[in-house]
Amino acid sequence: MIQLPLQNRSFFLFLVLTMALIIAGINNWYFYQDREQQAHYNHQTLLRTADAVWAECRARQSHPECLAGLIDIVKNSHWRGMISVLGSEGEVLVRYDTQPKQRDRSTVVSERRLGSAAESVQLRIEQFVTPSLGSSLFSSTTISVVDLATLLWSGASRQELWGFIQAVAWPRSRPFLFFLLAMFLLLYAARKGTQQYLEQVDALKSSMTSHQLEIGKVGKDKESLANQIAEMQNRINDFNADRQAIDTLVEETSEKEVASLTKVQELEESIVKARKEKSAIELRLAKTQERENTLKTQIEDLETRLVATERPSDPTEKSVKRNIERILLDNPDVGKGDLVGSNAGRHHGNDYISKLIQAISDSRMRVNVVKSIYSTAYQPRKRRTIQVCKLEKMNRYGLVISHEDDQGTAAELVLHGGEYWQAVIDAKYLRETVRMLKNHTIEF
């Protein structure tokens, strides 16, 4: 996955400006395309109107009078662009240009012939609409500063300048300023999110490093304890050698028998003491080994969390609760306890409770996980299931077992372990050890 360096201020500002320019360029292109279509539509409307006026005029007046009237209409139309009246042979009779400073724009041209072939005139309209994309972007991003400077240089009044800003400069630059603000807010939010993500990754890496250092320290402690055990074993060997020597002396010298026995007793006491010290050191070593295993488990968990943080989450990933259930079902660890009570109830299905109690008693369970059994309401939809659920009256987790027959009683099992994970383990254990429950399904 490509990560943009949004934390770099220069890159961040460059990306904001670039995105705003791209969107503004697309907006300007569509805007001027619409302007060209609107100009062509207006041209056709004007030409159709002129044709109707010319036909009506020719029905009542002569050709020169109608031509003079047409020229007067063109002169006073205030049309933006260039309007030309051409004779029957294409000669220019009159031309009015109200857009002399925008020749760099693309031109929309429309023309129409008015009247019969002998006395016809041609009306031609040219309008300069679309500037180049670079020029339009420059005007949008600079709020038409060049046009404002031109107006100031030509001596325009304050009212004319204000009118130009309201009618041209502000509408032209408003979309770009809006896109610039929108891109800034959007990328700023992405930048903050990326920063928080990197901080979390750094925190996980730091935590993993500290745990690795602690494992190294535990390894050194383990090595030191191993050296102490080796030293104690050497002392025990020395004591055994001394005892053998004393036994030899006792056999050879009867006169020193009492003293030798005393020394033997002292040596035996020393050996017993040394063995006790060895046992204590071995116990410390076992605890150290357990601590090392725990830290390694934590390191693996941190590495898993680090990988999950640096990679997008999988939408099909199961919940943490389901993962715990799967782990516990695959690796059961059964608690201990004895069956201390039961209540078969008074319903006609109480025979099932008695059979279940007898089946648990006759099973091959090495430890009994069931504390007591009670009757509860039977749910036909839960036929042949072992439900892991929270027992409302006791505020702890237990099991509800529904049999195959359509009877009105189910069994509610109170377990020695009341935690959720213990109930999951006990459900698996009961299904594997009690023959009566072999075909039951565990539900959570």
Secondary structure by P-SEA (a helix, b strand, c coil): ccccccccaaaaaaaaaaaaaaaaaaaaaaaaaaaaaaaaaaaaaaaaaaaaaaaaaaacccaaaaaaaaaaaaaacccccbbbbbcccccccbbbbcccccccbbbbbbbbbcccccbbbbbbbbbbccccaaaaaaaaaacaaaaaaaaaaacccaaaaaaaaaccccccaaaaaaaaaaaaaaaaaaaaaaaaaaaaaaaaaaaaaaaaaaaaaaaaaaaaaaaaaaaaaaaaaaaaaaaaaaaaaaaacccaaaaaaaaaaaaaaaaaaaaaaaaaaaaaaaaaaaaaaaaaaaaaaaaaaaaaaacccccccccaaaaaaaaaaabbbbbbbccccccccccccaaaaaaaaaaaaacccccccccbbbbccccccccbbbbbcccccccbbbbbbbccccccbbbbbbcccccaaaaaaaaaaaaacccccccccccc
